[in-house]
């Protein structure tokens, strides 16, 4: 809630930076601390003031005695919060003091992949990328819904085949198929319409000459020029809506 939510991160971060957070104890009512309140409810005790001491935290407490349990209580300084959650300055949630100590030591040795504040400070300075030393970039590839305007319903010159997750299995790439190019049927030779759980036949799965028909080929050029200049090779793209594989004879493909 107040220590972890995005909507309250500015308030919580300000409390820490001003050293006005004394303690935050998080409770679950699972053991009926309040008998008249449903057991699934959570609440917290937030103490604010001025202190030179690190803030004290307890999470997932189910009994009042837990706030004095040395194995549960842990402390975090403003510097610790900036180390572990530099982008949000929210509180990390730990069940035990040992978990907090372990995490703090890990982050001292290996900081977060992207520190947005440090990255902003070094932006424009040639040869410096303090906040993102690994050059990590986040991106979305292709989705069946968001990128549906890029897909075609029939093969064509320069089109790439599109594999959907339901066509694959961890032990075979011919787990299922649409009934044939343009047929819209689901399941190898099953004749079933729609997109149910139609599986390829046992014989076709073991047949090296059998093929899988995809539902929506993707344009080759759209893969390259769809606003994702850092995308990998179109022949090996993976995305939330499907997997594109190398084009081969007798397989559906697109521009």
C-alpha positions as CSV (number, residue, x, y, z in Angstrom):
1,X,0.0,0.0,0.0
2,X,1.5,3.2,1.2
3,X,5.1,1.8,1.1
4,X,4.9,-0.1,-2.2
5,X,2.3,1.4,-4.5
6,X,3.1,3.5,-7.5
7,X,0.5,6.1,-6.6
8,X,2.1,6.8,-3.2
9,X,5.8,6.4,-4.1
10,X,6.4,10.2,-4.2
11,X,5.0,10.5,-0.6
12,X,6.9,7.5,0.7
13,X,10.1,8.6,-1.0
14,X,9.8,12.1,0.5
15,X,9.3,10.6,4.0
16,X,12.5,8.7,3.6
17,X,14.6,11.5,2.1
18,X,13.5,13.8,4.9
19,X,14.1,11.1,7.5
20,X,10.6,11.3,8.8
21,X,9.8,7.6,8.6
22,X,10.3,5.9,11.9
23,X,8.6,2.6,11.3
24,X,6.1,0.7,9.2
25,X,4.6,-2.5,10.4
26,X,2.4,-4.5,7.9
27,X,-0.2,-6.9,9.3
28,X,-2.5,-9.6,7.9
29,X,-5.6,-10.3,9.8
30,X,-5.2,-14.1,9.2
31,X,-5.0,-14.8,13.0
32,X,-7.9,-12.5,13.8
33,X,-6.1,-9.7,15.5
34,X,-9.4,-7.9,14.9
35,X,-12.1,-10.7,15.3
36,X,-14.8,-8.7,13.6
37,X,-12.8,-8.0,10.5
38,X,-12.4,-10.5,7.6
39,X,-9.3,-12.6,7.8
40,X,-8.1,-11.6,4.3
41,X,-7.8,-7.9,5.2
42,X,-4.4,-6.2,5.7
43,X,-3.5,-3.1,7.6
44,X,-0.3,-1.3,8.6
45,X,1.0,0.9,11.4
46,X,2.9,3.9,10.1
47,X,4.9,6.1,12.5
48,X,6.2,9.4,11.3
49,X,8.3,12.0,13.0
50,X,12.0,13.0,12.9
51,X,14.7,10.4,13.4
52,X,18.3,9.9,12.8
53,X,17.9,6.1,13.0
54,X,17.1,3.8,10.1
55,X,13.4,3.1,9.6
56,X,12.1,-0.2,11.0
57,X,10.0,-2.5,8.9
58,X,7.9,-5.7,9.4
59,X,5.8,-7.3,6.7
60,X,3.3,-10.1,6.7
61,X,2.9,-10.0,10.5
62,X,0.0,-12.0,11.8
63,X,0.4,-11.3,15.5
64,X,1.2,-8.2,17.4
65,X,4.3,-9.9,19.0
66,X,5.9,-10.1,15.5
67,X,6.8,-6.4,15.6
68,X,9.4,-7.2,18.3
69,X,10.6,-10.4,16.7
70,X,14.3,-9.9,15.9
71,X,14.1,-12.4,13.0
72,X,11.3,-10.4,11.4
73,X,12.2,-6.8,12.1
74,X,14.6,-5.2,9.7
75,X,15.9,-1.7,9.1
76,X,16.5,0.3,5.9
77,X,18.1,3.6,5.5
78,X,17.3,6.1,2.7
79,X,20.5,4.9,1.1
80,X,19.4,1.3,1.2
81,X,16.1,2.2,-0.5
82,X,17.9,4.1,-3.2
83,X,20.2,1.1,-3.7
84,X,17.5,-1.5,-4.0
85,X,14.7,0.5,-5.6
86,X,16.4,3.5,-7.1
87,X,13.7,4.2,-9.7
88,X,10.6,4.1,-7.5
89,X,12.1,4.6,-4.0
90,X,9.4,2.3,-2.7
91,X,10.0,-0.2,0.1
92,X,11.1,-3.8,-0.8
93,X,9.0,-6.4,0.9
94,X,10.8,-9.0,3.0
95,X,9.4,-11.6,5.4
96,X,12.6,-11.8,7.5
97,X,15.6,-9.8,8.5
98,X,17.8,-12.4,6.8
99,X,16.0,-11.8,3.5
100,X,16.6,-8.1,3.8
101,X,20.3,-8.5,4.6
102,X,20.9,-10.9,1.8
103,X,19.2,-8.6,-0.8
104,X,21.1,-5.6,0.4
105,X,24.4,-7.4,0.0
106,X,23.4,-8.6,-3.4
107,X,22.6,-5.1,-4.6
108,X,25.8,-3.7,-3.2
109,X,27.7,-6.1,-5.5
110,X,25.4,-6.0,-8.5
111,X,23.1,-2.9,-8.8
112,X,19.9,-2.7,-10.8
113,X,20.2,-3.0,-14.6
114,X,18.9,0.5,-15.2
115,X,19.1,3.4,-12.7
116,X,16.8,5.9,-14.4
117,X,18.0,8.9,-12.4
118,X,21.7,8.2,-13.1
119,X,20.9,7.5,-16.7
120,X,19.2,10.9,-17.0
121,X,22.1,12.7,-15.4
122,X,24.6,11.1,-17.8
123,X,22.4,11.6,-20.9
124,X,24.1,13.5,-23.6
125,X,27.6,13.0,-22.1
126,X,29.6,11.2,-24.7
127,X,31.0,7.9,-23.6
128,X,29.0,7.9,-20.4
129,X,26.0,5.8,-19.5
130,X,26.2,5.5,-15.8
131,X,22.6,4.4,-15.2
132,X,22.7,1.7,-17.8
133,X,26.2,0.3,-18.1
134,X,25.0,-2.9,-19.9
135,X,23.1,-1.0,-22.5
136,X,19.8,-2.8,-21.7
137,X,16.8,-1.8,-23.8
138,X,13.2,-2.9,-23.2
139,X,10.9,-3.5,-26.1
140,X,7.8,-5.3,-27.2
141,X,8.0,-7.4,-30.3
142,X,4.8,-8.5,-32.0
143,X,1.4,-9.3,-30.6
144,X,-1.6,-10.9,-32.4
145,X,-3.9,-8.1,-31.2
146,X,-1.9,-4.9,-31.2
147,X,-0.1,-5.7,-34.5
148,X,-3.0,-7.5,-36.2
149,X,-2.9,-4.9,-39.1
150,X,0.5,-6.3,-40.1
151,X,-0.7,-9.9,-40.6
152,X,-2.2,-11.5,-43.7
153,X,-4.5,-14.5,-44.0
154,X,-2.8,-16.0,-47.0
155,X,0.8,-16.7,-48.0
156,X,2.5,-14.4,-50.5
157,X,5.7,-13.3,-52.0
158,X,8.1,-12.1,-49.3
159,X,5.9,-13.0,-46.4
160,X,7.2,-14.8,-43.2
161,X,5.4,-17.6,-41.5
162,X,4.0,-17.0,-38.0
163,X,4.0,-19.6,-35.3
164,X,1.5,-19.2,-32.4
165,X,2.2,-20.7,-29.0
166,X,-0.5,-23.3,-29.4
167,X,1.2,-24.7,-32.5
168,X,4.2,-25.7,-30.4
169,X,5.1,-28.2,-27.7
170,X,8.3,-28.6,-25.8
171,X,9.0,-31.9,-27.6
172,X,7.8,-31.1,-31.1
173,X,7.4,-28.1,-33.4
174,X,4.4,-29.8,-35.1
175,X,2.1,-30.1,-32.1
176,X,-0.9,-28.6,-33.9
177,X,-1.8,-26.8,-37.0
178,X,-4.6,-25.0,-38.9
179,X,-6.2,-27.5,-41.3
180,X,-4.6,-26.0,-44.4
181,X,-3.7,-22.7,-46.1
182,X,-6.7,-20.5,-46.0
183,X,-9.0,-23.1,-44.4
184,X,-9.2,-21.5,-40.9
185,X,-9.6,-25.0,-39.5
186,X,-7.8,-26.1,-36.4
187,X,-6.1,-29.4,-36.0
188,X,-4.2,-31.5,-38.5
189,X,-6.8,-33.2,-40.6
190,X,-9.4,-33.0,-37.8
191,X,-11.8,-30.8,-39.7
192,X,-12.6,-28.9,-36.5
193,X,-13.4,-25.2,-37.0
194,X,-12.3,-22.4,-34.8
195,X,-9.3,-22.2,-32.5
196,X,-9.8,-24.9,-30.0
197,X,-7.2,-27.4,-28.8
198,X,-7.0,-29.2,-32.1
199,X,-3.9,-31.4,-32.1
200,X,-2.0,-32.8,-35.0
201,X,-2.4,-36.5,-35.5
202,X,0.2,-38.9,-34.0
203,X,1.2,-39.9,-37.5
204,X,1.7,-36.4,-38.7
205,X,3.7,-35.4,-35.7
206,X,6.2,-38.2,-36.5
207,X,6.2,-37.5,-40.2
208,X,9.1,-35.4,-41.3
209,X,7.3,-34.4,-44.5
210,X,4.2,-33.1,-42.7
211,X,3.8,-29.4,-42.4
212,X,2.2,-26.9,-40.0
213,X,-0.1,-24.2,-41.4
214,X,-0.1,-20.8,-39.6
215,X,-3.1,-18.7,-39.2
216,X,-1.6,-15.2,-39.9
217,X,1.6,-14.7,-41.9
218,X,3.5,-11.5,-41.1
219,X,4.9,-9.1,-43.7
220,X,8.7,-9.4,-43.9
221,X,9.1,-5.7,-44.5
222,X,6.8,-4.8,-41.7
223,X,8.9,-6.9,-39.4
224,X,12.0,-4.9,-40.4
225,X,10.3,-1.4,-40.5
226,X,7.6,-1.6,-37.9
227,X,9.2,1.0,-35.6
228,X,11.4,-1.6,-33.9
229,X,14.9,-0.9,-35.3
230,X,16.6,-2.9,-32.7
231,X,14.5,-6.1,-33.4
232,X,16.4,-9.3,-34.0
233,X,16.4,-11.0,-37.4
234,X,12.9,-11.5,-38.7
235,X,13.6,-15.2,-39.2
236,X,14.0,-15.7,-35.5
237,X,11.5,-13.3,-33.9
238,X,9.6,-14.2,-30.8
239,X,6.8,-12.3,-29.3
240,X,3.8,-12.3,-26.9
241,X,1.5,-13.5,-29.7
242,X,3.6,-15.9,-31.6
243,X,7.0,-17.1,-32.9
244,X,8.3,-16.4,-36.3
245,X,10.6,-19.0,-37.8
246,X,12.7,-19.3,-40.9
247,X,10.7,-19.5,-44.2
248,X,10.6,-22.8,-45.9
249,X,8.9,-24.3,-49.0
250,X,5.2,-25.1,-48.7
251,X,4.8,-22.9,-45.6
252,X,2.6,-19.9,-45.3
253,X,4.6,-16.6,-45.4
254,X,4.1,-12.9,-45.8
255,X,5.6,-9.5,-47.2
